[in-house]
Amino acid sequence: MNLEEKIVYTLNKIRPYIQGDGGDIEFDRIEDDGVVYVKLLGACIGCALSSVTIKMGVESILMDEIPEVTEVRLEETV
């Protein structure tokens, strides 16, 4: 499994929890420095807690499971 596949696999494990609140998450890209960009969709767009979801949830899990990940950032959805 390559790095992007590992990220998508891990996000798919997190996805049901986000969907439970009416939202969703989508992998956008990973930069050479290990920064992962994701998009939040549905009810998560504009949610005041989206930064907490990213930092305390998604980033924590991705960094624990995939050592190459150094940070997770939210790619703003237009």
GULUM-870713 format. One record per residue (C-alpha): residue number from 1; residue in one letter; x, z, y. Coordinates in nm, 2 decimals. Layout:
// residues N
<node><pos>NUM</pos><code>A</code><xx>X</xx><zz>Z</zz><yy>Y</yy></node>
...
This chain:
// residues 78
<node><pos>1</pos><code>M</code><xx>0.00</xx><zz>0.00</zz><yy>0.00</yy></node>
<node><pos>2</pos><code>N</code><xx>0.15</xx><zz>-0.10</zz><yy>0.34</yy></node>
<node><pos>3</pos><code>L</code><xx>0.13</xx><zz>0.13</zz><yy>0.65</yy></node>
<node><pos>4</pos><code>E</code><xx>-0.19</xx><zz>-0.03</zz><yy>0.79</yy></node>
<node><pos>5</pos><code>E</code><xx>-0.36</xx><zz>0.00</zz><yy>0.45</yy></node>
<node><pos>6</pos><code>K</code><xx>-0.27</xx><zz>0.37</zz><yy>0.43</yy></node>
<node><pos>7</pos><code>I</code><xx>-0.41</xx><zz>0.43</zz><yy>0.78</yy></node>
<node><pos>8</pos><code>V</code><xx>-0.74</xx><zz>0.24</zz><yy>0.70</yy></node>
<node><pos>9</pos><code>Y</code><xx>-0.77</xx><zz>0.43</zz><yy>0.37</yy></node>
<node><pos>10</pos><code>T</code><xx>-0.72</xx><zz>0.76</zz><yy>0.54</yy></node>
<node><pos>11</pos><code>L</code><xx>-0.97</xx><zz>0.67</zz><yy>0.82</yy></node>
<node><pos>12</pos><code>N</code><xx>-1.22</xx><zz>0.58</zz><yy>0.55</yy></node>
<node><pos>13</pos><code>K</code><xx>-1.20</xx><zz>0.94</zz><yy>0.42</yy></node>
<node><pos>14</pos><code>I</code><xx>-1.27</xx><zz>1.07</zz><yy>0.77</yy></node>
<node><pos>15</pos><code>R</code><xx>-1.54</xx><zz>0.82</zz><yy>0.86</yy></node>
<node><pos>16</pos><code>P</code><xx>-1.84</xx><zz>1.00</zz><yy>0.69</yy></node>
<node><pos>17</pos><code>Y</code><xx>-1.79</xx><zz>1.30</zz><yy>0.91</yy></node>
<node><pos>18</pos><code>I</code><xx>-1.79</xx><zz>1.09</zz><yy>1.22</yy></node>
<node><pos>19</pos><code>Q</code><xx>-2.09</xx><zz>0.89</zz><yy>1.10</yy></node>
<node><pos>20</pos><code>G</code><xx>-2.27</xx><zz>1.21</zz><yy>1.04</yy></node>
<node><pos>21</pos><code>D</code><xx>-2.28</xx><zz>1.26</zz><yy>1.41</yy></node>
<node><pos>22</pos><code>G</code><xx>-2.40</xx><zz>0.90</zz><yy>1.48</yy></node>
<node><pos>23</pos><code>G</code><xx>-2.06</xx><zz>0.76</zz><yy>1.55</yy></node>
<node><pos>24</pos><code>D</code><xx>-1.79</xx><zz>0.56</zz><yy>1.37</yy></node>
<node><pos>25</pos><code>I</code><xx>-1.42</xx><zz>0.50</zz><yy>1.39</yy></node>
<node><pos>26</pos><code>E</code><xx>-1.22</xx><zz>0.18</zz><yy>1.36</yy></node>
<node><pos>27</pos><code>F</code><xx>-0.85</xx><zz>0.11</zz><yy>1.33</yy></node>
<node><pos>28</pos><code>D</code><xx>-0.72</xx><zz>-0.11</zz><yy>1.61</yy></node>
<node><pos>29</pos><code>R</code><xx>-0.34</xx><zz>-0.12</zz><yy>1.57</yy></node>
<node><pos>30</pos><code>I</code><xx>-0.01</xx><zz>0.07</zz><yy>1.52</yy></node>
<node><pos>31</pos><code>E</code><xx>0.28</xx><zz>0.03</zz><yy>1.75</yy></node>
<node><pos>32</pos><code>D</code><xx>0.64</xx><zz>0.03</zz><yy>1.64</yy></node>
<node><pos>33</pos><code>D</code><xx>0.69</xx><zz>0.39</zz><yy>1.76</yy></node>
<node><pos>34</pos><code>G</code><xx>0.42</xx><zz>0.51</zz><yy>1.52</yy></node>
<node><pos>35</pos><code>V</code><xx>0.14</xx><zz>0.55</zz><yy>1.77</yy></node>
<node><pos>36</pos><code>V</code><xx>-0.20</xx><zz>0.45</zz><yy>1.61</yy></node>
<node><pos>37</pos><code>Y</code><xx>-0.48</xx><zz>0.32</zz><yy>1.83</yy></node>
<node><pos>38</pos><code>V</code><xx>-0.84</xx><zz>0.37</zz><yy>1.71</yy></node>
<node><pos>39</pos><code>K</code><xx>-1.18</xx><zz>0.28</zz><yy>1.86</yy></node>
<node><pos>40</pos><code>L</code><xx>-1.47</xx><zz>0.52</zz><yy>1.85</yy></node>
<node><pos>41</pos><code>L</code><xx>-1.81</xx><zz>0.35</zz><yy>1.82</yy></node>
<node><pos>42</pos><code>G</code><xx>-2.18</xx><zz>0.44</zz><yy>1.83</yy></node>
<node><pos>43</pos><code>A</code><xx>-2.27</xx><zz>0.78</zz><yy>1.96</yy></node>
<node><pos>44</pos><code>C</code><xx>-1.90</xx><zz>0.86</zz><yy>2.00</yy></node>
<node><pos>45</pos><code>I</code><xx>-1.87</xx><zz>0.62</zz><yy>2.30</yy></node>
<node><pos>46</pos><code>G</code><xx>-1.86</xx><zz>0.83</zz><yy>2.61</yy></node>
<node><pos>47</pos><code>C</code><xx>-1.89</xx><zz>1.15</zz><yy>2.42</yy></node>
<node><pos>48</pos><code>A</code><xx>-1.73</xx><zz>1.45</zz><yy>2.60</yy></node>
<node><pos>49</pos><code>L</code><xx>-1.58</xx><zz>1.57</zz><yy>2.27</yy></node>
<node><pos>50</pos><code>S</code><xx>-1.42</xx><zz>1.23</zz><yy>2.17</yy></node>
<node><pos>51</pos><code>S</code><xx>-1.07</xx><zz>1.35</zz><yy>2.28</yy></node>
<node><pos>52</pos><code>V</code><xx>-1.11</xx><zz>1.66</zz><yy>2.07</yy></node>
<node><pos>53</pos><code>T</code><xx>-1.22</xx><zz>1.45</zz><yy>1.77</yy></node>
<node><pos>54</pos><code>I</code><xx>-0.91</xx><zz>1.23</zz><yy>1.81</yy></node>
<node><pos>55</pos><code>K</code><xx>-0.65</xx><zz>1.50</zz><yy>1.87</yy></node>
<node><pos>56</pos><code>M</code><xx>-0.78</xx><zz>1.79</zz><yy>1.65</yy></node>
<node><pos>57</pos><code>G</code><xx>-0.93</xx><zz>1.58</zz><yy>1.37</yy></node>
<node><pos>58</pos><code>V</code><xx>-0.81</xx><zz>1.23</zz><yy>1.33</yy></node>
<node><pos>59</pos><code>E</code><xx>-0.46</xx><zz>1.27</zz><yy>1.46</yy></node>
<node><pos>60</pos><code>S</code><xx>-0.40</xx><zz>1.59</zz><yy>1.26</yy></node>
<node><pos>61</pos><code>I</code><xx>-0.52</xx><zz>1.43</zz><yy>0.94</yy></node>
<node><pos>62</pos><code>L</code><xx>-0.33</xx><zz>1.10</zz><yy>0.98</yy></node>
<node><pos>63</pos><code>M</code><xx>-0.01</xx><zz>1.28</zz><yy>1.07</yy></node>
<node><pos>64</pos><code>D</code><xx>-0.04</xx><zz>1.51</zz><yy>0.77</yy></node>
<node><pos>65</pos><code>E</code><xx>-0.10</xx><zz>1.23</zz><yy>0.53</yy></node>
<node><pos>66</pos><code>I</code><xx>0.12</xx><zz>0.95</zz><yy>0.68</yy></node>
<node><pos>67</pos><code>P</code><xx>0.46</xx><zz>1.07</zz><yy>0.81</yy></node>
<node><pos>68</pos><code>E</code><xx>0.51</xx><zz>0.74</zz><yy>1.00</yy></node>
<node><pos>69</pos><code>V</code><xx>0.22</xx><zz>0.82</zz><yy>1.24</yy></node>
<node><pos>70</pos><code>T</code><xx>0.35</xx><zz>1.00</zz><yy>1.55</yy></node>
<node><pos>71</pos><code>E</code><xx>0.04</xx><zz>1.01</zz><yy>1.76</yy></node>
<node><pos>72</pos><code>V</code><xx>-0.32</xx><zz>0.88</zz><yy>1.77</yy></node>
<node><pos>73</pos><code>R</code><xx>-0.47</xx><zz>0.74</zz><yy>2.09</yy></node>
<node><pos>74</pos><code>L</code><xx>-0.81</xx><zz>0.62</zz><yy>2.17</yy></node>
<node><pos>75</pos><code>E</code><xx>-0.84</xx><zz>0.25</zz><yy>2.25</yy></node>
<node><pos>76</pos><code>E</code><xx>-1.12</xx><zz>0.23</zz><yy>2.51</yy></node>
<node><pos>77</pos><code>T</code><xx>-1.42</xx><zz>0.02</zz><yy>2.40</yy></node>
<node><pos>78</pos><code>V</code><xx>-1.56</xx><zz>-0.20</zz><yy>2.67</yy></node>
